[in-house]
Amino acid sequence: MDTGLLVELGELEEARRLLEQGRKIAREQGDIETVGWSHMFSTWLAYFQGEPEAALGHAQQALGIADLMRHGPAARCEVVGVAIATASSGRYGAARDRSFGHSSDLIL
């Protein structure tokens, strides 16, 4: 079952469990892109659970992986995740700086 659907159904702990399980498998298989996407989805999950620091940590992991891979579309998503996670912890200026600080790197 899709973790996004689980979140919509309010099954947040099951979504977290599946994301962690998938991330572990992806790491074992050397699939760094899937690890990055799992961190992005974990950003949103932590946001919905009211865990801004966890959201920020996952968003930063996802952005770091996207930067390493030079993956433009993924990096755009991760920048949004970092900004949202930072803002949700009450650091609005830092959220603006983080999102706009990467914007020049994301133009195709």
Residue pairs with C-beta under 8 A, 6 or more apart in sequence:
1 18
3 15
3 18
3 19
3 41
3 45
4 41
6 12
6 14
6 15
6 18
7 15
7 44
7 45
7 48
12 45
12 48
12 49
15 45
16 42
16 45
19 38
19 41
19 42
19 45
22 34
22 38
23 34
23 35
23 38
23 39
23 42
26 32
26 34
26 35
26 38
27 35
32 65
32 68
32 69
33 65
33 69
33 71
33 74
35 65
36 61
36 62
36 65
36 66
36 69
36 71
36 74
36 78
37 62
37 74
39 58
39 59
39 61
39 62
39 65
40 58
40 59
40 62
40 74
40 77
40 78
40 81
42 54
42 58
43 55
43 58
43 59
43 62
43 81
43 82
43 84
43 85
44 55
44 81
46 52
46 54
46 55
46 58
46 85
47 55
47 84
47 85
47 88
52 85
52 88
52 89
52 90
53 89
55 81
55 84
55 85
55 88
55 89
56 82
56 85
56 86
56 89
58 81
58 85
59 78
59 81
59 82
59 84
59 85
59 86
60 82
62 74
62 77
62 78
62 81
62 82
63 75
63 78
63 79
63 81
63 82
63 102
65 78
66 74
66 75
66 77
66 78
67 75
72 106
72 108
75 102
75 105
75 106
76 106
79 98
79 99
79 102
79 103
79 106
80 99
82 95
82 98
82 99
83 95
83 96
83 98
83 99
84 95
86 94
86 95
86 98
87 95
